[in-house]
Amino acid sequence: MKEIKPISTSIQTELSIRNESVQRIFNFYKNDIFYVNRRYQRKLIWTIEEKQRFIDSIINGLPVPLILLAESEIDGKDSFEIIDGMQRLNTINSFIQGEFSYNGHFFDLNTLVESKSLLDAEELTQKEPILNRKLCEQFSSYILPLSIYSFTDSNKVDEIFIRINSYGRHLSRQELRAAGTLENFGDLVRLVSSEIRTDVSHDDILNLKQMKEISITNTGLDYGINVDEIFWVSNNIITKEMVRESRDEEIVADLLSSISFSEIPATSSTILDEYYGLKSSTKSEELDVALRKIGSNELRSQFISVYNVIRQIISISGVNFRDLLFKDNSQRIPRYFQVIFLAIHKLMFRENKEVNSYTDLIKKLGGLSNQINITEGGNWSATNRSTNIDAIAGIINSCFRDKTSDPATFKWLTEFESILMQSKTEQASYDFKQGFTRLDGNNVFDEDNFNKIILTLTAIANNSPRSSGYVCVGVCDKRKDSLRIKEIYGIESQPYRNFFISGIEHEIPSIAKDLDDFFRQLIQKIKSQPISDEAKDYFSKNIRIINYFDKDVVVFKTSSLDTPMIYDKKYYVRHGANIDEVKPENYAHFFKSYSK
């Protein structure tokens, strides 16, 4: 097993136990004191029923588990990083805000000074029927036990989290693996899995308030990501209960390890433990060498490219993955998904091919389960995996041709969706425009709008010396804009979460000869902007037009350079959706912050 070193005796002296009321906890929450490190924290996955049971325990004065926090400084202010208790803290605060009821009644917002101030400011709305005030007061005065650590070394936080969760209390096997490693492979699995579930975030450190925007939810909650819409569940590859247990990450881990090695390896729960370093073997080192050889970014790119081909197959076929392959239900769907994924990967990246005909490919895959033999049991041999991968690759090979297109094209479907979802938790780094023309029906290129796009790109880049972000054009973040586009041009937008992808192709006839001509115009317009030559060069090289379900979207990327970006002889930064000029009297602080 991985060596576990004794915790430093200094930790005990850095530990304090204290009690805080629910009201005080809500005050901390309201003032953005609680933070979550997604590098090791679990998803927010409690059902409404689980949340209601926890609230019932508090109202009835029953004991609840200790909440573990670490004192830290985040964004220049004293904060608490949640080590254990994220679900409980989120449940308390979401109940007060009226996100769910208790016995059919909602928390009385007039009970607390903090919630009443939010009610008066119209930041919260009182839902009805209202819970009895006495019960609300009992709930608010309940004393929660907190254990708080004061650390100067973040590695100690990691160590304590791993120790707490290594006992397996309510954790699945995959969550135990993730809790026990902070290495490259574990990070890569977490990143790719998050992209597929679409619960991605711009940063690993998030305020607890932001977590609900990317939480995995069941029916009955009007926020987060509906578990039934997640790829694995909607395609009947695994159940939603399996997603709760992180079984989707096991599939991703199996696939990433398989494409890392030159030969397809066997797989089992024990082998995954070895990859994560939970069991003593050479496999962890071998995988690490393979990862460094290919590169984590390249592996992720290959994975997402194959995944998007499979999504295209499913979209065009009009049926989900299971129904495409099977005429009846199968208990081993994950293994069939894996061999098809790896067969497509073999053709795309081992033989450098691309799909020639999705129609033919769908026909070949239809009912394919009858033509292959996948073994049962916990240990899936390398021989059986390789035999089936080769067989499927042979069957579908005629649907592929030698690669001629940009390989990056295949990964942008998921990349684009990740940008949309990341904007939920880091608004300052993302912006969306419905198009390059105004919605007044005149079909004239809006120069002021384009100037604002470039200004926004410079402001995002200036937020920090490691800042990056995107401006996407052809995306409506308001329903009314997509309806106006339909009224003017007669086109339907493609919905995704709370966004409506309208594309920009309907604008082209009035402002350019074709899409290529329009792209050249955009480059020329960038060159004429009042920005440095370095910024012009960067923006020109980092603009692309992507196709999302037949909608052409222009994606501008920005990133901080060696020095802050200037726009029309001034410096700007972005706070939320607002762009603020850096005043000359603040230049010293601005440049000092940028140089850190």
PyMOL commands that set and color helices and strands:
alter all, ss='L'
color gray80, all
select helices_A, chain A and resi 10-13+22-30+48-59+86-96+109-111+113-120+133-141+154-166+173-179+184-197+208-214+227-229+231-234+240-244+247-260+269-275+283-294+296-317+321-325+333-350+358-365+368-371+382-399+407-422+427-429+447-461+479-489+508-511+515-527+533-541+584-594
alter helices_A, ss='H'
color red, helices_A
select strands_A, chain A and resi 15-21+34-37+67-74+77-84+143-150+205-207+216-217+225-226+353-355+400-402+430-433+468-473+475-476+494-496+499-501+543-548+551-559+566-567+570-575+578-581
alter strands_A, ss='S'
color yellow, strands_A
deselect
rebuild
show_as cartoon
